[in-house]
Amino acid sequence: MGPQPPAGPQPEPGGANTKVLAAVAAVVAVVLVASCIWMFTGDDGGNGGGGQAKDSSAVPGGRTAEQLFTLEQPNTHVKESKGADGAWATKKIYAKSTINAVEGYRMSGKRAWRIPLGGPVCAASPHMTDEHLTAVGFEKSGHGCNSVAVFDVDTGEKLWEKPVPFGDTIFGGGDLNLTVAQDTVALSWIGGFAAYPIEGGDPLWKSKETGETCEHTRYGGGARLLVVLECGSTLTVNQLDPKTGHSTWDVKLPRGVEDGRSVRVVDTDPIVLVVGTGGEVESEVMTIDDKGSVAATFSLGKRYEPGCGIGNMGSESCFNVVATDETVFVSTKEHDGKGDFAETNEVMGFGFHSGEPKWKSSSGDDRTVYPIGIEGDKAIAYVTPTLRKGGQVVSVSAKDGKQRGLLRLPDKSAEQQGNFRVPTMSTSAPALYEGGRLFLQRSLLYGKEESQKDAAPMAMGFGTGR
């Protein structure tokens, strides 16, 4: 049998499956078993309750996008691959970490600014303030992830740079976790933590020089500031006041979570976590309401693909789980489609407050679909290209999973589009949708002596105007 669905009732969307089951009941047991496998692997011929296409043609609707730019990987003296976490987009600027720097580009692909750093970017907040300020951590002078810089995405102005205040911690820092929540930059490392006002100045709050009883293992930023707090064997998720660091509520994590690094913060508004229990890296999704009570928990099992970074690296590094107040959208893993060598998958909708499956929405044969963001009450999803047809951006209804085309990427660059790995293994998002534009990006850049450099651009941007 194929991977099993999460516990609880498993309603399939639409009325088609009722008819299928009625027909199956009339045939021999062998066909019944085959049909069950077909249902649980999620291959429903492209219907999926969303009325999607049955072949590799695109979802109906959507504007034809032009290729705004292609950013080639930088010419560099660095011989080996380097991490380049972090990408941000505003109305006029696409900004991307590159080798030992952060660069901003206009929608024509012309570079608008460059901020040199003393080493590779090793941590990056996915969030910006309302004024488009954000923060990165970088490795200065080859001494680990030891420095933080804040900059303006629109102008490229570096507001400030500070060393991470490791102090006399036993471990000397390491595993830097950094985020922006409202107007606060929060960072933690093994043995300590600190928070700074985004405009600069003295710390708003920080750990004691001699160490803390409780470790701030993970942060999640954006609309709220969440912390995964590890106090001995007790693990909680706490909401913090970004200005004071004081906790306003806490929630105990499920049994079987071995340490705080087994938790990733998907979103803080609404609050969604991916947690790993029993030695698993990611085993279930947990939702929390605004008052700090667990709303629902449901299993990921072997069927779902949350798009988390490799291992348990990255606090906010699960990119294919998104949520509204009522629905959590999760992609399934790839599985065989109808054609020879065809791969496909679905987006599943779960109740935010119930954890029960609501509907299934297919990508169509020979394509895969991954939710990458939220716009209003709908999910935004990226549909991967085929060998000859460009990818797509679609919206997915929270009510019934119905897809509507938003952007149709050009066919002529389908092969290049396919060079970007979605889902990713990195701690930085592989796809970013902002202001009606899609950006595909890499967070591992090749050194000058590596042969694959010419085959994979650093980033590509698509839209209907510059």
N, C-alpha and C positions, 0 to 999 in steps of 0.2 A: 504494500500500500504506500501511497505518497505521503508527504508530511501532513500531520494531523492539524486541524484547525484549533483555535483557542477554545478553552472550556466554555460551556454554556451553549445555548441554542445557536444554530448556524443558519439563519434565514438567508436564502439567496434572493437577490433583488429581482423585481419584476415578477410576472406570472409565468414566465417560460419554463422555469424549473419544475413547477407543479405538473405541467403537461408532460415534461420529460420523465418524471418519476412515475406517472401513471402508465406511460408507455413501457418503461423499464420493467414495471411489475408484471407485465404480460409476457416477458421473454424469459429465456433460460437463465440459470444462476450465473453462468460464465459471463454473460452480457451484463448482468447486474453488477458483478464485481468490477468489470471494466468501466462501467459507468460511474461507480463510486470513485474509482481512481481519477477519472476524468473530472469529476466535480471538485475533489479536494485539491488537485493540482492547479485548479483555477483556469484551465483552458476551456473557455465557453464559446469558442469560435468568434470572439471579438464582440459579442453582445454585451455581457457584463452588466446588464441593467441600465447602461448608459446609451444604448442605441448606437454603438460605435461601428466603424467600418470593419468588414470581414477580411479585407486584404491589407496590403501595406500602404494603401493610399492614406492621405492625411485626414485628420478630423475635419469635417466641413467647417467653413468659415475662417475668418482670420485675415489680417492684412499681409500682403507680400512684403517681407522684410528685405532690406538691402544689407550687404555686409559693410558695416560702418568702418571697421578697421581690422587688421591682423597685426598683432604685436609679436614679432619674432623673439626668440630667446636671445638674451643679450650677449654681445661679444664680451668676453671676460678673460682675465688672466687666470681665473680660478680653474683648476684642472678637474675637480670632482664635483658631483651634484651637490647643490645646496638647497636648503629649505627656504621658501619665500611665502610664509603664511600671510594671509590677509588681502582682501580686495573690497573696495567700497565704490559706490556710484551715487552721484548727485545728478541734477538736471544737466549740468554742463561738463562734468569731470568724471572720468573713470580712473580710479587710483589703484595701484597694484604694488605689492612688495616685490622687489626683484633682488638680484644678488647684491647684498650689502647696501641697499637703498630702498626708498619708496619713491615711486614716480606717479605723476598725474598726467593724464592724456585727455585732450579734447575729443569730441566724438568723430572728428576726422582722422584720429590716430596720431595727430601731431602732439608731441610732448609739450605740456604746459609748464611743468616744474619737476624738480628732482631734489630729494632730501638724502644726502649721503649719510650713511650710518657707519659705525665703527666695526661692523660685522654683520653676519646674516640675521634676518628676522627670525626669531624663535618662538614668539607668541604674539597674537594679534587679537584685539577685540573685534567681533563682527558688528558691534553697535557703534553708532555715532550719536552725538548730542543733536538737539534741534538746530544748532549752529554748524553742524557737520564737523565737529571735532572728534577725534578718535585717538587711540593709543596703540603702540606696539612695544614689544620687548625685543631686545637684540643682544647678540653676543659680541661684546666689545673686547678687542685685543685678545681674542681666543681664550677667554676665561669663563666660559659658560654663559648661560642666559642671565646676564648681570646688569642690564641697563633698560630704562624705560624712556620713551619719547612720546610726546603728545603733539599733534599737528592738525592743521586745518585742511580738510580734503579739497575745498574749493580753491584755495590760494597757494597751498604748499608751504605755508609758514609753519616753521617748527616753533611751538610755543615754549616748550621746555624739554630738558633732558636731565635725568637723574640716575644715579646708580641705585640698584635694588638694595635696600638697607638690611642686608643679611644679618649683620651684627655677629654675635658669638654663638650662632646656632651650631648644634652638634654636626649637622650634615653640610653646613656651609652653603645652604641654598639648594638649587636644583629644582626641576619640574615646575618652572614658573607658570602660574595660572593668572591670566590678566583679562579684565573686562571693564567696560564702561557702563555705568548705570546712572541714568539721569545726568547729573553734572559731577559725578565722582568716578575716579579711576581706582579700581580695587585690584590688588595683586597679592598672591600668596605663593609660598614656596615651602619646601620641606623644612619645618621648624619655625615659620613665622608668617606674618602678613602685614599689610599697610594699605592705607587708602589716602588719596590726594584729591584736592579740588582740581577739576579739569583745567582751570585757568592757571594753576601752579601755586606754589607756596608750601607751607609746612604740612605735615600729615594731618588729616582729619582724625584719624585713629590708627593705632598700630599695635603690634604684639609687644610683649615685654622682652627686654634684652636677654633675660635668663630663660626664655621659652615659656610656653603656655601649657596649661592642663589640657586644653582642647585645640585640635588642629583645624584650621580652615583649609579643607582639602580641595574643594571645588567652589568656584563662583559662577553664577549666571547673571547676566546683566540685561540692559535694555530698559523696559518700563519699570521693573523692580530690581532689587539686588537680593539674590538668594545665595546662601552659603550651605555647602554640605559640611556639617560639623562632626568631627570625629573625636569623641571623648572616651578614651579607652575602648571598651567594646560597644559603647553606645553610639549609634549613628543617627543623626537627625538632619532634616532640611529645615533651615531657618530663614525667615524673611528679616532682612536687616534694614534699619534706617541708614541710607547712604551717607548721611552727614555725621552720624554719631557711632555707627557700628552696633547699636543696640538692637537686640532681637525683639520683634513684635509678635511672632508666633513660631512654633516649631512642630514638625511632624516626624514621627519615628519612621525609619526606613524598614522595609520588609525583612523578616528573618532570612538569613542566608546571604545577605550582602556582606562580603568579607571586609571591605574597607571603603573609604570615601571615594577612591578612584574607580570604583565600580558603578559610579553614578554620573550620568551626563545630563545637563540641563538643556532641553530642547527649546523651551520658550518660558518666559516669565509672565506673559499676558496673552492667553491664559497659561497657567503653570502646567508644564508637561515635562516629565523626566523619563529617561531610559535607564533602567537599572539592570545590573547583572547579579544573579543569585546562584548559589551552588557551584561557584567556579566559572560560570558562564560570563562572557564579556557583556553581552546584552541579551537579557532573557524576557523582560517585560516592560510595558509602558505603564506609567503611574501618572494620574492626573490629580491636581489639588485645586480646590476652590479658593475664592478670594479670602475666605475666613481662616484658611489654614487647615482645612479638613480634607482627608483623602476622598476624592470623588469616585475614582474607579481605578482598577488595576486589571490589565489583561496581558496574556502571554504572547510573546513573539514566536516562540517555538522555532521550528526549522523552516517555516513557510515565508516569513516576512524579512524584508531587507530595509532596516532603518537607516542605512547609509552612514554608519558611524566610522570614525577613523580607526586605523589599525590598532589592535590591542585595546588598551583603555586610555590611550593618549587623548588629551584634549577635553576640556570641561564642557564646551559647547559644540561638540563635533559629531552630532548626528543630524544629517542634512536631508533625509528623506522621510522625516516625520514632521508634520505641521498640524496646526489645530486652530479651530475657531472655538467660541464658547460652547458650542453644541456638538462638534464633530472633530475627531482625530483622524487624520489621513495618513495611511502607512502604505508604502509600496510592498508588493510581494517580490520574492526572488524570481529571477528568470527561469523559465521552463520551456520545453519544446513547444513550438507552434505547429501549424498545419503543414507548412511546406517543408521541403528538404532543408535541413540545417537552419530552419527558422526558429528564432527565439522570441518569446513574448512575456508579458507579465501584466499585473493589474494594480490599481490603487484600491485599497479597501477603506471603507469608512466605518468608524466605531463611535458609539455614543460617548461623549465626554464624561457624562455622569453615570452611565451604565456599564461602559466597557464592552457592550454587546455589538456585534457586527450589524451594520445597517444596509450596506449595499456593496457591490463590486463593480469596478469600472475598468474595462479592458483597454489596452493600448492598441489593439488591432494586431493582426498577424505580422511577424517580422519586424516589430517595433517594441520598445520598452518605454515605460512612462514612470516618472519619478516626481513626486511633489517636492517643490523647492521653496515655497513661500505662501503667504496669505494676502489676499486683496479683498477687503470687505468681508463678505460672508462666504467667499469661495477660495479654494486652494488654487495656486498657480503651479502647473506641472510642466516639466520638460519632457518632450517625446523625442527619443533618439532617432537619428537618421538611419536610412537603409543604405545599401551600397550606391544607389543612384538617386535617392530622394533625400532632400534636406530634412532636418529636424523641425520641430514645432514647439510653440508655447501654447498651452491650452489652459482654460479654467475648468475646475471640477466642482460641480454643485455639491454643497454640504447636505442637501436634502435627498438627492437621489443618485449622485455620482455622474450625472450627465456632463459630458465634456463639450466645450465650445472652443473653436479655434480662435486664438488671439494673434499669433505671429506665425507665418510660414517662412522658414529659413530657406535661402537659395539652394537649389539643387547642385549648382556648380561647385559648391564647397562642401558637399556632403562627406567626402572622404576626410577633409580636414576636421570637420565637426566630429567625426568618429574617432579622432585621435585623443579627444578629451574623455577621460574615464569618469562616467557617471553610472553608478555611485562611485565614490572615491575611497581611497584608503588613507587619505591625509587628514589633518586636523583643520583644514580650511575648505570652505565650500567650493565645489567644482563649477557651480552654476549660480548666477546672480541675476534676478529680474528686478529692474527698478525703472520706474517712469516709462513703461511700455517698451523697454529695451532688454535684451538678453545678452549676458556676458558669460562666456565660457573661459575657464582659466585653469592654470596648473600651479601647484604650490611646491613642486620639486623641479628645479631648473638644472639643466645639464651643464657640466663643465665644458671647457673648450675642446677637450680631447675625446668626448663621448660621441659616438657615431649617430645616435638618434636625434641629435639636436635639431637638424634641419627638418625632420619629419613632424615635429610637434611644436606649434607656436606656443608662446607664453600665454596669450589670450586672444580672443576674438570677440567683437561686438557686433550685434545685429539690431536693426530698428528701422523705422520708416522715415526718419529724418534726423539731421545732425543738430 
